[in-house]
Amino acid sequence: MRFLVVSESRESMPMEMVLPAMHGMQAWLAEHRASGKLEHVWSFAGTDGGGGIVNVDSHEELDEIMSGFPFAQTSTVHVYPLADIDSSMKGAIASFEAMLASAGA
């Protein structure tokens, strides 16, 4: 199961907490990249935010990973489940074809 995770800073962190949080973020990134769970990750240029693609076996595993996110207390985090575009298009087309068929009946 793949999820897009986007975080944006919503408040400033006390100055004495910034470096420890940044080092914690480096460790968190390294751990989850090494496990293969964090497939892609980036920061948003010029802002205090970023995102990534997390590939996990369950919602619970995603929750476990995100519970260790070092900037969670000062960020707004959005999680979006990702679906294969070809499968999504096939399902959407079938739904619309069924609606059109029933409307013409």
Buried (B, 14 or more C-beta within 10 A) or exposed (E): EBBBBBBBBEEEBEEEBEEEBEEBBEEBBEEBBEEEBBEEBEEEEEEBBBBBBBBBEEEEBBEEBBEEBBBEEBBEBEBEEEEEEEEEEEEEEEEEEEEEEEEEE
